[in-house]
Amino acid sequence: MSTDSFWTYFFEIYEAMPRQGPGDRESTERALGMIPALTAESRLLDVGCGSGTQTLDLARACPAHIVAVDKHPAFVAQLVERAAAQGLGGRVEARVGDMGALACPDRSFDAIWSEGAIFILGFGRGLAEWRRLLAPGGHLVVSEFCWLKPDPPAELMEMFLEGCPEPADWAARRAAVAEQGYELVGDFVLPARSWWENYYAPLAGSMERFRKAHAGQPEALAVADRCQREIDLARKYEGYFGYVFFVMKRGADGDR
Ligand SMILES: C[S@@+](CC[C@H](N)C(=O)[O-])C[C@H]1O[C@@H](n2cnc3c(N)ncnc32)[C@H](O)[C@@H]1O
């Protein structure tokens, strides 16, 4: 299967979901509560926003101006529509953009947010590259994959290595936070319902509709099989991995 076909089918499955990764409003608000209160003058950047469920949760929870960036235009269009429908269009500025080449001035954000997306660049690289965008004393908040038990099974490791360039345990992530010049304000694991109710259940529903729409099309069905494999392995090895929210403050060395 060509890479283009894979992504076309993949996005068809994910565009029909309210969020594209594990998460929940309570955890977003909990992490937001760990940074100093944002005001109407504050600027927040949401990187890899998807169709923007956490963007809208943030917009309802604080008065900041939010710039939300995603590479996939259909997700950005969905966010624009959802923000307008909720009366938040004036404060949520959704843009198509590449997280590895963000065209924003240095120190232009009081907070940078990224739920389930920093793995695309790699945790260390994301921390290093986004740092310049933060105002001194600004905060970076990300949720990121972590192994939560030692010695993960080989089949689980193999599956996550396909998508996540550097699966690591919680301690290694904390070490990277310090190495990249951030102070760790706090961190916590996303609860199981963020995965099962908010992510895997909608994924299973979307895949069922996708399978019906693409019956007899082996390439399309192979993409659904790949998604199903993740759900099956997550059930088989529940507790071995999770997403951890890391709430970080940009260190004082302003010229890094
Ligand atoms: C796992 S999803 C998370 C989406 C959203 N934050 C959520 O939790 O629902 C990762 C997102 O990153 C986006 N993405 C992938 N590569 C990107 C890039 N280079 N620049 C910006 N966004 C990217 C994808 O389109 C997708 O929306």
The ligand as an ORCA input file, in Angstrom:
! r2SCAN-3c Opt
* xyz 0 1
  C      -2.613     11.817     18.193
  S      -3.260     13.241     17.407
  C      -3.646     14.285     18.797
  C      -4.648     15.345     18.443
  C      -5.225     16.137     19.616
  N      -4.227     16.870     20.333
  C      -5.987     15.217     20.553
  O      -5.438     14.866     21.626
  O      -7.114     14.844     20.197
  C      -1.798     14.005     16.714
  C      -2.116     15.218     15.844
  O      -0.896     15.752     15.327
  C      -1.130     16.165     13.989
  N       0.167     16.229     13.285
  C       0.882     15.213     12.753
  N       2.051     15.670     12.249
  C       2.050     17.007     12.454
  C       2.971     18.047     12.169
  N       4.137     17.801     11.572
  N       2.658     19.315     12.506
  C       1.471     19.595     13.129
  N       0.557     18.644     13.440
  C       0.846     17.374     13.113
  C      -2.094     15.141     13.431
  O      -2.777     15.633     12.289
  C      -2.996     14.915     14.637
  O      -4.077     15.811     14.632
*
